Amino acid sequence: MTIQSSISDATARSPIGRLFIKVFLWFWLTVLVLFAIFLASRIGTRLVPSTDVVASFAPRVADEAAHAYESGGPQGFEQFERGLIGKSGIELYLIDGYGKEVLSRSIPSDSVSIVRAARSDGRVLSRYGLRSHSSSYKFTSPSGHPYVLLVRSGFQVGRFLDTTAGGGLPLFGVVLLMVTLFCFWLTHHIVAPIQGIQSAARMVAAGDLTVRAPAEISERHDELAALAADFDVMVERMSTFVRSQKDLLSTVSHELRSPLTRLIMSLALLRKQSPESEELVQRMERDVERVDTLMQQLLTLARLETGVSSEARDDVDLSQLVQEVVADGDFEARSCGKSVRLEAEGDIVIEKADQQALRSACENIVRNAIRFSAPASEVKVILRTEKRGLSQQAVLSVRDHGPGVPGELLQQIFEPFFRAKEPSGDPRANKSTGLGLAIALEAIRQHRGTIIASNLNPVGLEVKITLPSRVGQS
């Protein structure tokens, strides 16, 4: 399992697009459901208004159909139907007073109910179903015979919309397009500010406390504008707190440098004046040395966190720097029965870099690996380049043979003053200050890089640094 440090987590892409899709689909489907409810409400049986064209033509068509049948029989009505309907797909039925169709055709089952419900007041009854549209008109011919004229056609969306909404398919397409565009705009209006605040939150998580929510969100005058204002207040308070904490550490560290220097000088004088106190003096020197190391690391961390470079930035030969660090680390490791081995490729150059900060980062990581590696084991350092899109990346991996770090603590090892247990299992045996990896994190952050810690299988810890680079000229 690989768990990244906070710097890499902060830049991870969040699936905000899912929220956009969800909101858009909810709006769009809601409109479609409302439209479907409207269509469903139009399905059923209803009276055709007397002002409708169908109602005005129904008596005339009915009289002509009855006359054709009574004068020419079934053949006459069939000829009349063919001349009136043609190949339009509409079916015309004439039902006599006994409920029989004059051409001996069976009445479609979905139209039987409207035939039975035909009104005797001369009104046209219309029914929209899922499969067809039927209209019935009950009348009495001039000869005194009762009839029901049934007009039936298959269900067609365009015709249905024409008769219910007056627009047909073109109108339906226009309405659907307008609804889609409106839902898209409304979704963007809601989700875009959330994306802006989330992007600002990622930058804050990456350590940039100068960022604020986009200014255009505050112009909305709604709950999202209030959220943006609260976000800005929160970041401002965090910035003030972090700034005061860093100033305190920097001031205390700087002020303690002079007393520590005087203590070291006093111990040197005490050793000369009282040789019999050598053991006590050595113990005091070790304690003072630890405090001095802590102050140096605190000052280094404060300098990196405030973005102050130790020297003018220049191109740094990372390959040579890592070779020097590995050589020093190997010399230190051999005193405790361990070793450090380097695998490197080519000349890798980091442009506009702080050499001292990079050296400090590499040294802290290598020394940390040496400290936790098992006796008679080897720390492996790998330096290579990788292509990521159009850019070149330098990748430095440091792998030890130690016990690793519990998964839930992998992110915490880069926090100041965090100290893991020594291989012996006794946390008090760890003599480090807990600032080494925090310094490494800040140094890499200053160079727009990432640092990742992951456990190896079966044992060990790998710390991987990625930095933007270019290949040097050999």
C-alpha positions in Angstrom: 0.0 0.0 0.0 1.3 3.4 -1.0 0.3 6.5 0.9 1.5 9.9 -0.2 2.5 12.8 1.8 0.2 15.8 2.3 1.9 17.7 -0.5 0.9 15.1 -3.1 -2.6 14.5 -1.6 -3.4 18.2 -1.8 -2.9 18.2 -5.5 -4.8 15.0 -6.2 -7.7 15.5 -8.6 -11.1 15.3 -7.0 -14.1 13.8 -8.8 -16.1 17.1 -8.9 -17.3 16.3 -12.3 -19.5 13.7 -10.8 -21.4 16.3 -8.8 -21.9 18.3 -12.0 -23.3 15.3 -13.8 -25.5 14.4 -10.8 -27.0 17.9 -10.5 -27.4 18.2 -14.3 -29.2 14.8 -14.6 -31.5 15.6 -11.7 -32.6 18.8 -13.3 -32.9 17.4 -16.7 -34.7 14.2 -15.6 -37.1 16.3 -13.4 -38.1 18.4 -16.5 -38.5 15.3 -18.6 -40.7 13.7 -15.9 -42.8 16.8 -15.7 -43.1 16.7 -19.5 -44.0 13.0 -19.3 -46.7 13.8 -16.7 -48.0 16.4 -19.0 -48.2 13.9 -21.9 -49.8 11.4 -19.6 -52.4 13.9 -18.6 -53.3 14.3 -22.3 -53.9 10.6 -22.7 -57.6 9.6 -22.2 -61.0 10.4 -23.5 -62.3 13.9 -23.9 -64.8 16.0 -25.8 -63.5 17.8 -28.8 -64.4 21.5 -28.6 -67.1 22.6 -30.9 -64.7 25.2 -32.4 -62.3 22.6 -33.4 -61.9 21.8 -37.1 -62.7 18.1 -36.5 -65.9 19.0 -34.8 -67.0 21.2 -37.7 -66.2 18.6 -40.4 -67.6 15.6 -38.6 -71.3 16.1 -39.4 -70.5 16.5 -43.1 -68.2 13.5 -43.4 -70.7 11.4 -41.4 -73.6 12.3 -43.7 -71.5 11.5 -46.8 -70.3 8.2 -45.3 -73.9 7.2 -44.5 -75.2 8.3 -48.0 -72.4 6.3 -49.7 -73.3 3.2 -47.7 -77.1 3.5 -48.0 -76.9 4.2 -51.8 -74.1 1.9 -52.8 -73.9 -0.7 -50.0 -70.6 -1.9 -48.5 -68.9 -1.3 -51.9 -70.1 2.2 -51.9 -68.8 3.0 -48.4 -65.5 1.2 -49.2 -65.1 3.4 -52.3 -65.9 6.5 -50.3 -63.4 5.5 -47.6 -60.7 4.9 -50.2 -61.3 8.3 -51.8 -61.3 10.2 -48.5 -58.5 8.4 -46.6 -56.3 7.2 -49.4 -52.9 6.0 -48.1 -52.8 8.2 -45.1 -52.9 5.3 -42.6 -56.1 6.5 -41.1 -58.9 3.9 -40.6 -62.6 4.8 -41.1 -65.3 2.7 -39.6 -69.1 3.0 -39.9 -71.0 1.2 -37.2 -74.8 0.7 -37.6 -77.4 0.7 -34.9 -76.8 -3.0 -34.1 -73.1 -2.3 -33.3 -71.9 -4.0 -36.5 -69.4 -2.4 -38.8 -70.8 -2.1 -42.3 -67.8 -3.8 -43.9 -68.0 -6.6 -41.4 -64.6 -5.6 -39.9 -63.9 -6.2 -36.2 -63.6 -3.0 -34.2 -60.1 -2.6 -32.7 -60.2 -3.4 -29.0 -58.6 -0.1 -28.1 -61.5 1.7 -29.8 -64.5 -0.3 -28.5 -64.9 1.8 -25.4 -65.1 5.1 -27.4 -67.6 3.6 -29.8 -69.8 2.6 -26.8 -69.3 6.0 -25.2 -70.3 8.0 -28.4 -72.6 10.8 -27.4 -76.0 11.4 -28.9 -75.8 15.2 -28.6 -73.7 15.6 -31.8 -70.5 16.1 -30.0 -67.2 14.5 -31.1 -65.5 12.3 -28.6 -61.7 11.8 -28.8 -59.5 9.3 -27.1 -55.7 9.2 -27.0 -54.2 5.9 -26.1 -50.7 4.4 -26.0 -51.1 2.8 -29.4 -53.7 4.8 -31.2 -55.9 7.9 -31.5 -59.6 7.4 -32.0 -62.5 9.8 -32.5 -66.2 8.8 -32.5 -69.2 10.7 -33.7 -72.8 9.4 -33.2 -75.4 10.7 -35.7 -78.6 9.8 -37.5 -78.7 9.7 -41.3 -81.4 11.6 -43.3 -83.1 8.2 -43.7 -83.5 7.8 -40.0 -80.9 5.1 -39.4 -78.5 5.6 -36.4 -74.7 5.3 -37.0 -71.4 5.8 -35.2 -68.5 7.1 -37.3 -65.1 6.0 -35.9 -61.9 7.5 -37.1 -58.8 5.7 -35.9 -55.0 6.3 -36.5 -51.9 4.8 -35.1 -50.1 6.7 -32.3 -47.7 9.3 -33.7 -45.8 11.7 -31.4 -45.7 14.5 -33.8 -49.5 14.4 -34.4 -50.1 13.9 -30.7 -48.1 17.0 -29.9 -49.7 18.9 -32.8 -53.2 18.3 -31.3 -52.2 18.7 -27.6 -49.5 21.4 -27.7 -49.8 22.8 -31.1 -46.1 22.4 -32.1 -45.4 18.9 -33.2 -41.9 17.4 -33.4 -40.1 20.6 -34.3 -41.5 22.3 -31.2 -40.7 19.3 -29.1 -37.1 19.3 -30.3 -36.7 23.1 -29.6 -38.2 22.7 -26.1 -35.9 19.8 -25.3 -32.9 21.7 -26.5 -33.9 24.8 -24.5 -34.5 22.6 -21.4 -31.1 20.9 -21.8 -29.3 24.3 -22.2 -31.1 25.7 -19.2 -30.3 22.7 -17.0 -26.7 22.9 -18.1 -26.5 26.6 -17.2 -28.2 26.1 -13.9 -25.9 23.3 -13.0 -22.8 25.3 -13.9 -24.2 28.2 -11.9 -24.4 26.0 -8.8 -21.3 23.8 -9.3 -18.7 26.3 -10.7 -18.3 28.2 -7.4 -17.9 24.9 -5.5 -15.1 24.0 -8.0 -13.5 27.4 -7.4 -13.6 27.0 -3.6 -12.3 23.4 -3.9 -9.4 24.5 -6.1 -8.5 27.1 -3.5 -8.8 24.5 -0.7 -6.3 22.3 -2.6 -3.8 25.1 -2.8 -4.2 25.8 0.9 -3.7 22.1 1.7 -0.5 22.3 -0.4 0.8 25.1 1.8 -0.2 28.3 0.0 -2.0 30.3 2.6 -2.1 33.4 0.4 -4.8 32.0 -1.8 -8.4 33.1 -1.4 -11.8 32.1 -2.9 -12.4 33.5 -6.4 -13.7 37.1 -6.2 -16.7 36.5 -8.5 -18.2 34.1 -6.0 -18.7 36.9 -3.5 -20.8 38.8 -6.1 -23.5 36.1 -6.1 -25.0 37.3 -2.7 -26.2 33.8 -1.8 -25.2 30.9 0.4 -22.2 30.0 -1.8 -20.9 33.6 -1.4 -21.3 33.3 2.4 -19.3 30.0 2.2 -16.6 31.7 0.2 -16.4 34.5 2.8 -16.2 32.0 5.6 -13.4 30.1 3.7 -11.4 33.4 3.3 -11.8 34.1 7.0 -10.7 30.6 7.9 -7.6 30.8 5.7 -6.7 34.2 7.0 -6.8 33.0 10.6 -4.8 29.9 9.7 -2.2 32.2 7.9 -2.0 34.4 11.0 -1.6 31.4 13.3 1.0 29.7 11.1 2.9 32.9 10.6 3.1 33.6 14.4 4.2 30.0 15.0 7.0 30.2 12.5 8.1 33.6 13.8 8.2 32.2 17.3 10.3 29.2 16.3 12.6 31.4 14.2 13.0 33.9 17.0 13.6 31.4 19.8 16.0 29.4 17.6 18.0 32.5 16.7 18.0 33.8 20.3 19.3 30.5 21.6 22.3 30.4 19.3 24.3 32.9 21.3 23.8 31.3 24.7 24.7 27.9 23.2 27.9 29.3 21.7 28.8 30.7 25.1 28.0 27.3 26.8 30.3 25.5 24.4 33.1 27.9 25.1 32.5 27.7 28.9 32.7 23.9 28.7 36.0 24.1 26.9 37.4 26.3 29.6 36.0 24.0 32.3 37.7 21.1 30.7 41.1 22.9 31.0 40.5 24.1 34.5 39.1 20.8 35.9 40.5 17.7 34.2 38.9 15.6 36.9 35.4 16.6 35.6 36.0 15.2 32.1 33.1 12.7 32.2 30.7 15.4 33.4 31.9 17.8 30.8 31.5 15.2 28.0 28.0 14.5 29.0 27.2 18.3 29.1 28.8 18.7 25.7 26.6 15.9 24.2 23.5 17.6 25.5 24.6 21.0 24.3 25.4 19.5 20.9 22.0 18.0 20.6 20.4 21.3 21.5 22.7 23.0 19.0 21.6 20.5 16.3 18.0 21.1 17.1 18.4 24.9 16.8 20.2 24.5 13.5 17.4 22.4 12.1 14.7 24.7 13.5 16.4 27.6 11.7 16.7 25.6 8.5 13.0 24.6 8.7 11.9 28.2 9.4 14.0 29.5 6.5 12.4 27.0 4.1 8.9 27.6 5.3 9.3 31.3 4.8 10.7 30.8 1.4 14.1 32.4 2.1 16.9 30.9 0.1 20.3 30.4 1.7 22.1 31.6 -1.4 21.4 32.8 -4.9 19.6 30.1 -6.9 21.5 28.5 -9.7 21.5 25.2 -11.8 22.4 22.3 -9.5 24.0 19.1 -10.7 21.7 16.7 -8.8 23.7 13.6 -9.9 26.9 15.0 -8.3 25.1 16.2 -5.2 23.5 12.8 -4.6 26.9 11.0 -5.1 28.5 13.2 -2.5 25.6 12.6 0.0 25.7 8.8 -0.6 29.5 8.8 -0.1 29.2 10.6 3.2 26.3 8.4 4.2 28.2 5.2 3.3 31.1 6.4 5.4 28.8 6.9 8.4 26.9 3.7 7.8 30.0 1.5 7.8 30.8 2.5 11.4 27.6 0.6 12.4 28.0 -2.3 10.0 25.7 -1.0 7.3 26.3 0.4 3.8 24.7 2.8 1.2 24.7 2.0 -2.5 23.9 4.3 -5.4 22.4 3.5 -8.8 22.3 6.6 -11.0 21.8 7.3 -14.7 23.3 10.3 -16.6 23.8 13.9 -15.5 20.6 15.4 -14.0 20.4 19.1 -13.5 17.8 21.0 -11.4 17.4 24.5 -12.7 17.3 27.6 -10.4 17.7 25.5 -7.3 18.8 26.1 -3.7 21.8 23.7 -3.5 22.0 23.8 0.3 18.2 23.0 0.7 18.4 20.1 -1.7 21.5 18.7 0.0 19.8 19.0 3.4 16.8 17.1 2.1 18.9 14.3 0.6 21.1 14.0 3.7 18.1 13.8 6.1 16.4 11.1 4.1 19.6 9.0 3.6 20.5 9.3 7.3 17.0 8.5 8.4 17.2 5.3 6.2 20.6 4.4 7.7 19.3 4.8 11.2 16.3 2.5 10.8 18.0 -0.2 8.6 18.8 -3.5 10.1 22.4 -4.3 11.0 24.5 -5.7 8.1 21.9 -4.4 5.6 22.2 -2.0 2.7 20.4 1.3 1.9 19.7 1.5 -1.8 19.6 5.0 -3.4 18.3 5.1 -7.0 18.4 8.3 -9.2 16.8 8.3 -12.6 14.7 10.4 -14.9 11.2 9.9 -16.2 9.2 11.5 -19.0 5.9 13.0 -17.8 4.1 14.5 -20.8 6.5 17.1 -22.3 8.5 17.6 -19.1 11.4 15.8 -17.6 11.3 14.6 -14.0 14.2 13.6 -11.7 13.2 10.7 -9.4 15.2 9.9 -6.3 14.3 6.8 -4.3 15.8 5.8 -1.0 15.0 2.3 0.2 16.0 0.9 3.6 15.6 -2.5 5.3 13.9 -1.3 8.4 10.6 -2.2 10.0 8.7 0.3 7.9 6.0 2.6 9.3 2.4 1.7 10.2 0.1 2.7 7.3 -1.8 5.2 9.4 1.4 7.1 10.2 2.9 7.4 6.7 1.5 10.9 6.3 2.7 12.0 9.8 6.4 11.2 9.3 6.8 14.5 7.4 5.3 16.5 10.3 7.7 18.5 12.5 8.8 16.7 15.7 7.3 13.3 14.7 9.6 10.5 15.7 9.0 6.9 14.9 10.1 4.0 17.1 13.6 2.7 16.7 14.0 -0.9 15.5 14.5 -1.9 19.1 10.9 -0.8 19.8 11.8 1.7 22.4 10.7 5.2 21.3 13.1 6.8 23.8 16.0 5.2 21.9 15.3 7.6 19.0 17.8 10.4 19.5 16.7 12.3 16.4 14.9 15.7 16.6 12.0 14.7 14.4 12.7 17.5 12.0 14.7 15.8 9.2 11.8 14.7 7.0 9.9 17.9 7.7 12.9 19.8 6.4 13.1 17.5 3.4 9.4 18.1 2.7 9.8 21.9 2.8 12.9 21.8 0.6 11.2 19.7 -2.0 8.1 21.8 -1.9 10.2 24.9 -2.6 11.4 23.3 -5.8 7.9 22.4 -7.0 8.5 18.7 -6.3 6.7 15.9 -4.5 7.8 13.5 -1.8 6.1 10.2 -1.1 6.6 7.5 1.6 5.5 3.9 1.1 6.1 0.6 2.8 8.1 -2.0 0.9 7.3 -5.7 0.7 8.2 -7.7 2.9 10.0 -5.0 5.0 11.5 -1.6 4.6 10.4 1.9 3.7 10.9 3.8 0.5 10.9 7.6 0.3 10.6 8.9 -3.3 11.4 12.4 -4.4 10.2 13.8 -7.8 11.6 17.1 -9.1 11.3 18.9 -12.4 14.6 18.7 -14.1 16.6 18.6 -17.4 19.3 16.2 -18.5 22.7 17.7 -18.2 25.3 17.8 -21.0 28.0 15.1 -20.5 
